[in-house]
Amino acid sequence: MSAFYDASDNVEIHFVLCPFKKFESGYTGEFPDDIINKIVLNEGKAYKLTWRQYLLEHFRWNINKYFRLSFDWLNDYMFKDGLVCNKAVRDVTQVIDRIQPDIVVVEYAVLSKLLVNLPSNIVKVVDTHDKFSNRNKKIRLSGGLGFWMSLSEKQEATLLKRFNYVIAIQDNERNFFKSILINKNTLVITISITRKAFDREIVVNKQDNGDFIMGFIGSNNKHNKEGLEYFIQKHWLPIISKIDNVKLVIAGTVKVDEKYLAENTIQHLGKVESLTDFYSTCSFIINPCLSGTGLKIKSVEALEFGKVLVTTLEGAEGLASIENCGAFIHDLKDISFANRCIELCVDNTRLKSLEHKNMTYINERYQDSLNEIKYILTGI
């Protein structure tokens, strides 16, 4: 949202929380500090699914619980408007009628039904975050874990054509959306970086005991757990056998097997109150991603905080020419991943010079994103 303020001197933003099944009942989570107008619908309680979507998910759940069967391909199916019940549509329509906005931005294409009753003079924008077409099939083919919502190409095209603008967060997704929206009056643009790089002076390494701190931060999803535990299993012993004063510090809600945390060179902080404080303690960041889809926000965030990043092709997805900045891409199953971490621990001078490169990269991409946002706001 701060990027919208930066793109225009005359913008008023109303933040409307319309909770669905991924939110806990009674959710009253924090809002960004720069959001003044905050509206929480349905008293923060999750809206019900449509009856068809509920029956589908109930069927999946029963197959797993009572028959001990888990068919991954069942996750490939959902109804295109299955998350949005009529009550949610009515509530959002009432808010829109009261606010009378010029532009409405919806997060995720699967929520597009919320805007079906809006007048045509309101500009409708979707921030896609990822493409849903055949999403779980891609994860399954890569051998990854953790399935989420997935649509067919025809379903996704139907949802996207409801909007005037479709925001993709990486170029390959923009190209895909354009390919399924042929002959549709919808403009697809890329907005990948929406924050400036943080002031390097506030994120310098605070360690004064000579330790090299490799950092990882992530939520508790199967992709994060899978990649992090693979890194520890395959690479941690080779790293600590070469570097005496190195530690792996893990932050966020990601859960790691207790047997790994018994090693005194690995520390699990859990959820941290200040990202700045966390990144300040890190010499560099790893994102050992084996699977998943879309832009990896943890990779972007590391660069925003001026930290050198060691990641995989999956972890660098959507970040064009990232290897020319303060980042390195290696196959997690290859020893080169560990060797790069060892090299960065040894060559602290090079580490510092690379931090300047990735901050320059972030700021250049941020300006590109601002130009696209200005186009949405002004049409120029």
SEGU-954358 format. One record per residue (C-alpha): residue in one letter; x, y, z. Coordinates in nm, 3 decimals, m for minus. Example, Ala and Ser with C-alpha at 12.3 -4.5 7.8 and 13.67 -1.06 7.14 Angstrom:
# SEGU-954358
<rec code="A" u="1.230" v="m0.450" w="0.780"/>
<rec code="S" u="1.367" v="m0.106" w="0.714"/>
# end
This chain:
# SEGU-954358
<rec code="M" u="0.000" v="0.000" w="0.000"/>
<rec code="S" u="0.290" v="0.236" w="0.068"/>
<rec code="A" u="0.380" v="0.209" w="m0.301"/>
<rec code="F" u="0.042" v="0.360" w="m0.393"/>
<rec code="Y" u="0.118" v="0.657" w="m0.169"/>
<rec code="D" u="0.463" v="0.693" w="m0.326"/>
<rec code="A" u="0.313" v="0.680" w="m0.674"/>
<rec code="S" u="0.070" v="0.965" w="m0.613"/>
<rec code="D" u="0.052" v="1.272" w="m0.390"/>
<rec code="N" u="m0.326" v="1.262" w="m0.390"/>
<rec code="V" u="m0.449" v="0.914" w="m0.302"/>
<rec code="E" u="m0.683" v="0.804" w="m0.023"/>
<rec code="I" u="m0.677" v="0.433" w="0.060"/>
<rec code="H" u="m0.948" v="0.234" w="0.236"/>
<rec code="F" u="m0.832" v="m0.110" w="0.353"/>
<rec code="V" u="m1.119" v="m0.363" w="0.364"/>
<rec code="L" u="m1.058" v="m0.701" w="0.529"/>
<rec code="C" u="m1.294" v="m0.963" w="0.389"/>
<rec code="P" u="m1.189" v="m1.283" w="0.573"/>
<rec code="F" u="m1.217" v="m1.627" w="0.417"/>
<rec code="K" u="m1.131" v="m1.977" w="0.526"/>
<rec code="K" u="m0.758" v="m1.914" w="0.567"/>
<rec code="F" u="m0.827" v="m1.667" w="0.849"/>
<rec code="E" u="m0.900" v="m1.769" w="1.205"/>
<rec code="S" u="m1.243" v="m1.686" w="1.342"/>
<rec code="G" u="m1.246" v="m1.342" w="1.498"/>
<rec code="Y" u="m0.935" v="m1.229" w="1.312"/>
<rec code="T" u="m0.836" v="m0.875" w="1.403"/>
<rec code="G" u="m0.481" v="m0.878" w="1.275"/>
<rec code="E" u="m0.252" v="m0.581" w="1.244"/>
<rec code="F" u="m0.290" v="m0.333" w="0.961"/>
<rec code="P" u="m0.007" v="m0.145" w="0.792"/>
<rec code="D" u="0.078" v="0.172" w="0.983"/>
<rec code="D" u="0.004" v="0.396" w="0.685"/>
<rec code="I" u="m0.353" v="0.268" w="0.645"/>
<rec code="I" u="m0.591" v="0.511" w="0.813"/>
<rec code="N" u="m0.928" v="0.387" w="0.690"/>
<rec code="K" u="m0.969" v="0.028" w="0.811"/>
<rec code="I" u="m1.285" v="m0.176" w="0.763"/>
<rec code="V" u="m1.330" v="m0.534" w="0.889"/>
<rec code="L" u="m1.626" v="m0.723" w="0.744"/>
<rec code="N" u="m1.828" v="m1.000" w="0.909"/>
<rec code="E" u="m1.684" v="m0.903" w="1.250"/>
<rec code="G" u="m1.357" v="m1.060" w="1.143"/>
<rec code="K" u="m1.510" v="m1.408" w="1.119"/>
<rec code="A" u="m1.444" v="m1.621" w="0.813"/>
<rec code="Y" u="m1.721" v="m1.624" w="0.552"/>
<rec code="K" u="m1.865" v="m1.962" w="0.465"/>
<rec code="L" u="m1.767" v="m2.133" w="0.143"/>
<rec code="T" u="m2.028" v="m2.182" w="m0.127"/>
<rec code="W" u="m2.214" v="m2.510" w="m0.077"/>
<rec code="R" u="m2.047" v="m2.674" w="m0.378"/>
<rec code="Q" u="m1.698" v="m2.587" w="m0.258"/>
<rec code="Y" u="m1.786" v="m2.699" w="0.095"/>
<rec code="L" u="m1.902" v="m3.042" w="m0.030"/>
<rec code="L" u="m1.584" v="m3.082" w="m0.238"/>
<rec code="E" u="m1.356" v="m3.003" w="0.054"/>
<rec code="H" u="m1.564" v="m3.215" w="0.291"/>
<rec code="F" u="m1.524" v="m3.508" w="0.050"/>
<rec code="R" u="m1.145" v="m3.464" w="0.042"/>
<rec code="W" u="m1.131" v="m3.448" w="0.420"/>
<rec code="N" u="m1.341" v="m3.763" w="0.469"/>
<rec code="I" u="m1.143" v="m3.964" w="0.215"/>
<rec code="N" u="m0.827" v="m3.883" w="0.408"/>
<rec code="K" u="m0.965" v="m3.932" w="0.761"/>
<rec code="Y" u="m1.184" v="m4.240" w="0.729"/>
<rec code="F" u="m1.015" v="m4.430" w="0.447"/>
<rec code="R" u="m0.656" v="m4.317" w="0.514"/>
<rec code="L" u="m0.629" v="m4.224" w="0.149"/>
<rec code="S" u="m0.468" v="m3.909" w="0.015"/>
<rec code="F" u="m0.507" v="m3.851" w="m0.357"/>
<rec code="D" u="m0.290" v="m3.551" w="m0.438"/>
<rec code="W" u="m0.467" v="m3.499" w="m0.770"/>
<rec code="L" u="m0.790" v="m3.420" w="m0.583"/>
<rec code="N" u="m0.625" v="m3.090" w="m0.489"/>
<rec code="D" u="m0.624" v="m2.993" w="m0.858"/>
<rec code="Y" u="m0.995" v="m2.911" w="m0.848"/>
<rec code="M" u="m1.196" v="m2.625" w="m0.705"/>
<rec code="F" u="m1.492" v="m2.416" w="m0.819"/>
<rec code="K" u="m1.382" v="m2.085" w="m0.966"/>
<rec code="D" u="m1.603" v="m1.880" w="m0.732"/>
<rec code="G" u="m1.611" v="m2.138" w="m0.455"/>
<rec code="L" u="m1.457" v="m1.917" w="m0.188"/>
<rec code="V" u="m1.699" v="m1.625" w="m0.225"/>
<rec code="C" u="m2.050" v="m1.661" w="m0.085"/>
<rec code="N" u="m2.333" v="m1.421" w="m0.167"/>
<rec code="K" u="m2.319" v="m1.260" w="0.178"/>
<rec code="A" u="m1.957" v="m1.155" w="0.116"/>
<rec code="V" u="m2.057" v="m1.004" w="m0.218"/>
<rec code="R" u="m2.337" v="m0.805" w="m0.056"/>
<rec code="D" u="m2.115" v="m0.679" w="0.224"/>
<rec code="V" u="m1.843" v="m0.564" w="m0.013"/>
<rec code="T" u="m2.096" v="m0.400" w="m0.245"/>
<rec code="Q" u="m2.238" v="m0.200" w="0.048"/>
<rec code="V" u="m1.892" v="m0.076" w="0.143"/>
<rec code="I" u="m1.816" v="0.023" w="m0.215"/>
<rec code="D" u="m2.148" v="0.210" w="m0.242"/>
<rec code="R" u="m2.061" v="0.402" w="0.074"/>
<rec code="I" u="m1.700" v="0.486" w="m0.013"/>
<rec code="Q" u="m1.753" v="0.556" w="m0.386"/>
<rec code="P" u="m1.392" v="0.474" w="m0.486"/>
<rec code="D" u="m1.235" v="0.539" w="m0.825"/>
<rec code="I" u="m1.028" v="0.220" w="m0.814"/>
<rec code="V" u="m1.076" v="m0.112" w="m0.631"/>
<rec code="V" u="m0.788" v="m0.357" w="m0.588"/>
<rec code="V" u="m0.863" v="m0.719" w="m0.500"/>
<rec code="E" u="m0.599" v="m0.957" w="m0.367"/>
<rec code="Y" u="m0.600" v="m1.289" w="m0.558"/>
<rec code="A" u="m0.805" v="m1.373" w="m0.866"/>
<rec code="V" u="m1.016" v="m1.630" w="m0.675"/>
<rec code="L" u="m1.188" v="m1.339" w="m0.495"/>
<rec code="S" u="m1.298" v="m1.165" w="m0.816"/>
<rec code="K" u="m1.665" v="m1.247" w="m0.757"/>
<rec code="L" u="m1.662" v="m0.980" w="m0.484"/>
<rec code="L" u="m1.670" v="m0.715" w="m0.756"/>
<rec code="V" u="m1.941" v="m0.851" w="m0.986"/>
<rec code="N" u="m2.196" v="m0.589" w="m0.878"/>
<rec code="L" u="m1.967" v="m0.286" w="m0.913"/>
<rec code="P" u="m2.059" v="m0.015" w="m1.166"/>
<rec code="S" u="m1.852" v="m0.002" w="m1.483"/>
<rec code="N" u="m1.703" v="0.340" w="m1.405"/>
<rec code="I" u="m1.496" v="0.195" w="m1.117"/>
<rec code="V" u="m1.156" v="0.069" w="m1.229"/>
<rec code="K" u="m1.113" v="m0.291" w="m1.114"/>
<rec code="V" u="m0.764" v="m0.427" w="m1.044"/>
<rec code="V" u="m0.647" v="m0.770" w="m0.929"/>
<rec code="D" u="m0.315" v="m0.827" w="m0.757"/>
<rec code="T" u="m0.266" v="m1.192" w="m0.855"/>
<rec code="H" u="0.036" v="m1.286" w="m0.636"/>
<rec code="D" u="0.063" v="m1.609" w="m0.834"/>
<rec code="K" u="m0.101" v="m1.797" w="m1.118"/>
<rec code="F" u="m0.353" v="m2.060" w="m1.016"/>
<rec code="S" u="m0.369" v="m2.256" w="m1.343"/>
<rec code="N" u="m0.249" v="m2.614" w="m1.288"/>
<rec code="R" u="m0.070" v="m2.493" w="m0.976"/>
<rec code="N" u="m0.076" v="m2.812" w="m0.773"/>
<rec code="K" u="0.011" v="m3.021" w="m1.076"/>
<rec code="K" u="0.334" v="m2.824" w="m1.109"/>
<rec code="I" u="0.418" v="m2.877" w="m0.742"/>
<rec code="R" u="0.342" v="m3.249" w="m0.769"/>
<rec code="L" u="0.556" v="m3.294" w="m1.079"/>
<rec code="S" u="0.849" v="m3.127" w="m0.902"/>
<rec code="G" u="0.814" v="m3.372" w="m0.614"/>
<rec code="G" u="0.724" v="m3.090" w="m0.377"/>
<rec code="L" u="0.490" v="m3.084" w="m0.080"/>
<rec code="G" u="0.213" v="m2.849" w="0.025"/>
<rec code="F" u="m0.083" v="m2.805" w="m0.209"/>
<rec code="W" u="m0.305" v="m2.499" w="m0.230"/>
<rec code="M" u="m0.586" v="m2.362" w="m0.447"/>
<rec code="S" u="m0.562" v="m2.460" w="m0.812"/>
<rec code="L" u="m0.768" v="m2.374" w="m1.122"/>
<rec code="S" u="m0.782" v="m2.472" w="m1.487"/>
<rec code="E" u="m0.664" v="m2.218" w="m1.746"/>
<rec code="K" u="m1.024" v="m2.163" w="m1.857"/>
<rec code="Q" u="m1.135" v="m2.092" w="m1.500"/>
<rec code="E" u="m0.852" v="m1.848" w="m1.437"/>
<rec code="A" u="m0.917" v="m1.663" w="m1.764"/>
<rec code="T" u="m1.285" v="m1.626" w="m1.666"/>
<rec code="L" u="m1.187" v="m1.469" w="m1.334"/>
<rec code="L" u="m0.923" v="m1.237" w="m1.477"/>
<rec code="K" u="m1.141" v="m1.095" w="m1.753"/>
<rec code="R" u="m1.358" v="m0.932" w="m1.486"/>
<rec code="F" u="m1.082" v="m0.677" w="m1.427"/>
<rec code="N" u="m0.950" v="m0.373" w="m1.611"/>
<rec code="Y" u="m0.595" v="m0.440" w="m1.492"/>
<rec code="V" u="m0.421" v="m0.762" w="m1.393"/>
<rec code="I" u="m0.106" v="m0.719" w="m1.182"/>
<rec code="A" u="0.149" v="m0.998" w="m1.222"/>
<rec code="I" u="0.444" v="m1.016" w="m0.985"/>
<rec code="Q" u="0.688" v="m1.162" w="m1.238"/>
<rec code="D" u="0.731" v="m1.143" w="m1.613"/>
<rec code="N" u="0.664" v="m1.510" w="m1.692"/>
<rec code="E" u="0.329" v="m1.487" w="m1.514"/>
<rec code="R" u="0.246" v="m1.166" w="m1.703"/>
<rec code="N" u="0.316" v="m1.348" w="m2.031"/>
<rec code="F" u="0.097" v="m1.639" w="m1.924"/>
<rec code="F" u="m0.194" v="m1.413" w="m1.827"/>
<rec code="K" u="m0.168" v="m1.230" w="m2.159"/>
<rec code="S" u="m0.178" v="m1.564" w="m2.344"/>
<rec code="I" u="m0.504" v="m1.673" w="m2.178"/>
<rec code="L" u="m0.662" v="m1.328" w="m2.212"/>
<rec code="I" u="m0.626" v="m1.296" w="m2.588"/>
<rec code="N" u="m0.895" v="m1.064" w="m2.729"/>
<rec code="K" u="m0.999" v="m0.957" w="m2.379"/>
<rec code="N" u="m1.004" v="m0.588" w="m2.286"/>
<rec code="T" u="m0.777" v="m0.637" w="m1.984"/>
<rec code="L" u="m0.431" v="m0.488" w="m1.943"/>
<rec code="V" u="m0.167" v="m0.707" w="m1.779"/>
<rec code="I" u="0.130" v="m0.538" w="m1.611"/>
<rec code="T" u="0.416" v="m0.645" w="m1.385"/>
<rec code="I" u="0.466" v="m0.500" w="m1.038"/>
<rec code="S" u="0.722" v="m0.710" w="m0.853"/>
<rec code="I" u="0.896" v="m0.487" w="m0.598"/>
<rec code="T" u="0.674" v="m0.260" w="m0.388"/>
<rec code="R" u="0.916" v="m0.139" w="m0.120"/>
<rec code="K" u="1.243" v="0.050" w="m0.135"/>
<rec code="A" u="1.560" v="m0.105" w="m0.001"/>
<rec code="F" u="1.597" v="m0.030" w="0.367"/>
<rec code="D" u="1.866" v="0.208" w="0.484"/>
<rec code="R" u="2.179" v="m0.004" w="0.502"/>
<rec code="E" u="2.297" v="0.178" w="0.813"/>
<rec code="I" u="2.013" v="0.030" w="1.019"/>
<rec code="V" u="2.072" v="m0.329" w="0.909"/>
<rec code="V" u="2.449" v="m0.364" w="0.947"/>
<rec code="N" u="2.560" v="m0.682" w="1.118"/>
<rec code="K" u="2.537" v="m0.627" w="1.493"/>
<rec code="Q" u="2.743" v="m0.934" w="1.582"/>
<rec code="D" u="3.054" v="m0.834" w="1.775"/>
<rec code="N" u="3.170" v="m1.183" w="1.878"/>
<rec code="G" u="3.304" v="m1.282" w="1.537"/>
<rec code="D" u="3.021" v="m1.525" w="1.456"/>
<rec code="F" u="2.890" v="m1.561" w="1.104"/>
<rec code="I" u="2.511" v="m1.580" w="1.118"/>
<rec code="M" u="2.328" v="m1.749" w="0.832"/>
<rec code="G" u="1.964" v="m1.649" w="0.853"/>
<rec code="F" u="1.640" v="m1.808" w="0.739"/>
<rec code="I" u="1.289" v="m1.671" w="0.797"/>
<rec code="G" u="0.963" v="m1.823" w="0.685"/>
<rec code="S" u="0.609" v="m1.928" w="0.770"/>
<rec code="N" u="0.505" v="m2.279" w="0.862"/>
<rec code="N" u="0.427" v="m2.421" w="0.523"/>
<rec code="K" u="0.546" v="m2.752" w="0.383"/>
<rec code="H" u="0.767" v="m2.590" w="0.119"/>
<rec code="N" u="0.967" v="m2.399" w="0.381"/>
<rec code="K" u="1.002" v="m2.701" w="0.611"/>
<rec code="E" u="1.098" v="m2.929" w="0.323"/>
<rec code="G" u="1.375" v="m2.705" w="0.189"/>
<rec code="L" u="1.514" v="m2.601" w="0.528"/>
<rec code="E" u="1.540" v="m2.956" w="0.661"/>
<rec code="Y" u="1.701" v="m3.074" w="0.337"/>
<rec code="F" u="1.961" v="m2.798" w="0.372"/>
<rec code="I" u="2.037" v="m2.900" w="0.730"/>
<rec code="Q" u="2.060" v="m3.270" w="0.643"/>
<rec code="K" u="2.284" v="m3.230" w="0.340"/>
<rec code="H" u="2.485" v="m2.912" w="0.393"/>
<rec code="W" u="2.511" v="m2.814" w="0.757"/>
<rec code="L" u="2.777" v="m3.068" w="0.859"/>
<rec code="P" u="3.008" v="m2.978" w="0.566"/>
<rec code="I" u="2.970" v="m2.608" w="0.654"/>
<rec code="I" u="3.045" v="m2.635" w="1.027"/>
<rec code="S" u="3.336" v="m2.871" w="0.956"/>
<rec code="K" u="3.501" v="m2.589" w="0.758"/>
<rec code="I" u="3.386" v="m2.285" w="0.957"/>
<rec code="D" u="3.416" v="m2.289" w="1.336"/>
<rec code="N" u="3.220" v="m1.976" w="1.421"/>
<rec code="V" u="2.907" v="m2.012" w="1.206"/>
<rec code="K" u="2.547" v="m2.040" w="1.324"/>
<rec code="L" u="2.215" v="m2.094" w="1.151"/>
<rec code="V" u="1.944" v="m1.872" w="1.298"/>
<rec code="I" u="1.586" v="m1.959" w="1.200"/>
<rec code="A" u="1.302" v="m1.711" w="1.245"/>
<rec code="G" u="0.931" v="m1.722" w="1.176"/>
<rec code="T" u="0.662" v="m1.981" w="1.244"/>
<rec code="V" u="0.828" v="m2.253" w="1.035"/>
<rec code="K" u="0.857" v="m2.572" w="1.241"/>
<rec code="V" u="1.176" v="m2.778" w="1.231"/>
<rec code="D" u="1.231" v="m3.128" w="1.368"/>
<rec code="E" u="1.360" v="m3.105" w="1.726"/>
<rec code="K" u="1.654" v="m3.331" w="1.647"/>
<rec code="Y" u="1.807" v="m3.054" w="1.436"/>
<rec code="L" u="1.763" v="m2.794" w="1.706"/>
<rec code="A" u="1.963" v="m3.007" w="1.951"/>
<rec code="E" u="2.272" v="m2.894" w="1.759"/>
<rec code="N" u="2.404" v="m2.584" w="1.938"/>
<rec code="T" u="2.500" v="m2.425" w="1.605"/>
<rec code="I" u="2.131" v="m2.401" w="1.507"/>
<rec code="Q" u="1.893" v="m2.162" w="1.684"/>
<rec code="H" u="1.518" v="m2.127" w="1.633"/>
<rec code="L" u="1.382" v="m1.786" w="1.733"/>
<rec code="G" u="1.020" v="m1.836" w="1.634"/>
<rec code="K" u="0.816" v="m1.530" w="1.542"/>
<rec code="V" u="1.023" v="m1.212" w="1.575"/>
<rec code="E" u="0.886" v="m0.872" w="1.674"/>
<rec code="S" u="1.125" v="m0.674" w="1.452"/>
<rec code="L" u="1.243" v="m0.778" w="1.107"/>
<rec code="T" u="1.507" v="m0.507" w="1.124"/>
<rec code="D" u="1.654" v="m0.660" w="1.439"/>
<rec code="F" u="1.653" v="m1.007" w="1.283"/>
<rec code="Y" u="1.826" v="m0.902" w="0.962"/>
<rec code="S" u="2.072" v="m0.693" w="1.163"/>
<rec code="T" u="2.203" v="m1.010" w="1.325"/>
<rec code="C" u="2.247" v="m1.196" w="0.994"/>
<rec code="S" u="2.563" v="m1.202" w="0.786"/>
<rec code="F" u="2.365" v="m1.334" w="0.490"/>
<rec code="I" u="2.036" v="m1.513" w="0.416"/>
<rec code="I" u="1.957" v="m1.854" w="0.270"/>
<rec code="N" u="1.635" v="m1.959" w="0.095"/>
<rec code="P" u="1.679" v="m2.334" w="0.029"/>
<rec code="C" u="1.361" v="m2.368" w="m0.171"/>
<rec code="L" u="1.295" v="m2.701" w="m0.344"/>
<rec code="S" u="0.940" v="m2.643" w="m0.464"/>
<rec code="G" u="0.649" v="m2.402" w="m0.471"/>
<rec code="T" u="0.513" v="m2.150" w="m0.718"/>
<rec code="G" u="0.534" v="m1.776" w="m0.773"/>
<rec code="L" u="0.765" v="m1.504" w="m0.647"/>
<rec code="K" u="0.930" v="m1.592" w="m0.315"/>
<rec code="I" u="0.871" v="m1.296" w="m0.086"/>
<rec code="K" u="1.143" v="m1.407" w="0.157"/>
<rec code="S" u="1.398" v="m1.371" w="m0.126"/>
<rec code="V" u="1.276" v="m1.020" w="m0.208"/>
<rec code="E" u="1.272" v="m0.923" w="0.157"/>
<rec code="A" u="1.633" v="m1.033" w="0.211"/>
<rec code="L" u="1.744" v="m0.809" w="m0.075"/>
<rec code="E" u="1.534" v="m0.521" w="0.055"/>
<rec code="F" u="1.721" v="m0.542" w="0.384"/>
<rec code="G" u="2.052" v="m0.529" w="0.201"/>
<rec code="K" u="2.144" v="m0.891" w="0.267"/>
<rec code="V" u="2.331" v="m1.125" w="0.034"/>
<rec code="L" u="2.110" v="m1.419" w="m0.062"/>
<rec code="V" u="2.199" v="m1.781" w="m0.138"/>
<rec code="T" u="1.903" v="m1.957" w="m0.296"/>
<rec code="T" u="1.784" v="m2.198" w="m0.566"/>
<rec code="L" u="1.625" v="m2.151" w="m0.907"/>
<rec code="E" u="1.286" v="m2.189" w="m0.736"/>
<rec code="G" u="1.381" v="m1.932" w="m0.471"/>
<rec code="A" u="1.490" v="m1.683" w="m0.737"/>
<rec code="E" u="1.183" v="m1.730" w="m0.958"/>
<rec code="G" u="1.054" v="m1.399" w="m1.087"/>
<rec code="L" u="1.364" v="m1.199" w="m0.995"/>
<rec code="A" u="1.518" v="m1.113" w="m1.329"/>
<rec code="S" u="1.900" v="m1.095" w="m1.345"/>
<rec code="I" u="1.923" v="m1.150" w="m0.969"/>
<rec code="E" u="2.264" v="m1.317" w="m1.007"/>
<rec code="N" u="2.411" v="m0.987" w="m1.120"/>
<rec code="C" u="2.323" v="m0.846" w="m0.779"/>
<rec code="G" u="2.395" v="m0.965" w="m0.428"/>
<rec code="A" u="2.252" v="m1.311" w="m0.479"/>
<rec code="F" u="2.372" v="m1.658" w="m0.575"/>
<rec code="I" u="2.171" v="m1.940" w="m0.728"/>
<rec code="H" u="2.266" v="m2.305" w="m0.673"/>
<rec code="D" u="2.104" v="m2.645" w="m0.695"/>
<rec code="L" u="2.017" v="m2.736" w="m0.335"/>
<rec code="K" u="2.104" v="m3.099" w="m0.406"/>
<rec code="D" u="2.457" v="m3.002" w="m0.512"/>
<rec code="I" u="2.750" v="m2.936" w="m0.275"/>
<rec code="S" u="2.798" v="m2.599" w="m0.448"/>
<rec code="F" u="2.521" v="m2.461" w="m0.225"/>
<rec code="A" u="2.726" v="m2.536" w="0.087"/>
<rec code="N" u="3.048" v="m2.421" w="m0.079"/>
<rec code="R" u="2.895" v="m2.081" w="m0.156"/>
<rec code="C" u="2.790" v="m2.039" w="0.208"/>
<rec code="I" u="3.144" v="m2.129" w="0.320"/>
<rec code="E" u="3.291" v="m1.880" w="0.073"/>
<rec code="L" u="3.075" v="m1.598" w="0.205"/>
<rec code="C" u="3.175" v="m1.674" w="0.564"/>
<rec code="V" u="3.541" v="m1.652" w="0.468"/>
<rec code="D" u="3.528" v="m1.344" w="0.243"/>
<rec code="N" u="3.361" v="m1.076" w="0.454"/>
<rec code="T" u="3.494" v="m0.794" w="0.234"/>
<rec code="R" u="3.317" v="m0.933" w="m0.071"/>
<rec code="L" u="3.003" v="m0.982" w="0.133"/>
<rec code="K" u="2.983" v="m0.611" w="0.213"/>
<rec code="S" u="3.039" v="m0.503" w="m0.148"/>
<rec code="L" u="2.759" v="m0.732" w="m0.267"/>
<rec code="E" u="2.514" v="m0.577" w="m0.022"/>
<rec code="H" u="2.535" v="m0.246" w="m0.210"/>
<rec code="K" u="2.456" v="m0.424" w="m0.539"/>
<rec code="N" u="2.136" v="m0.585" w="m0.424"/>
<rec code="M" u="2.006" v="m0.263" w="m0.271"/>
<rec code="T" u="2.064" v="m0.088" w="m0.603"/>
<rec code="Y" u="1.880" v="m0.371" w="m0.777"/>
<rec code="I" u="1.580" v="m0.342" w="m0.542"/>
<rec code="N" u="1.553" v="0.035" w="m0.583"/>
<rec code="E" u="1.567" v="0.013" w="m0.963"/>
<rec code="R" u="1.293" v="m0.254" w="m0.970"/>
<rec code="Y" u="1.091" v="m0.049" w="m0.720"/>
<rec code="Q" u="1.097" v="0.250" w="m0.954"/>
<rec code="D" u="0.976" v="0.026" w="m1.238"/>
<rec code="S" u="0.684" v="m0.083" w="m1.020"/>
<rec code="L" u="0.599" v="0.276" w="m0.927"/>
<rec code="N" u="0.577" v="0.368" w="m1.295"/>
<rec code="E" u="0.325" v="0.089" w="m1.351"/>
<rec code="I" u="0.119" v="0.193" w="m1.046"/>
<rec code="K" u="0.115" v="0.552" w="m1.172"/>
<rec code="Y" u="m0.026" v="0.421" w="m1.500"/>
<rec code="I" u="m0.312" v="0.248" w="m1.314"/>
<rec code="L" u="m0.386" v="0.563" w="m1.113"/>
<rec code="T" u="m0.365" v="0.812" w="m1.395"/>
<rec code="G" u="m0.374" v="0.615" w="m1.721"/>
<rec code="I" u="m0.055" v="0.796" w="m1.830"/>
# end
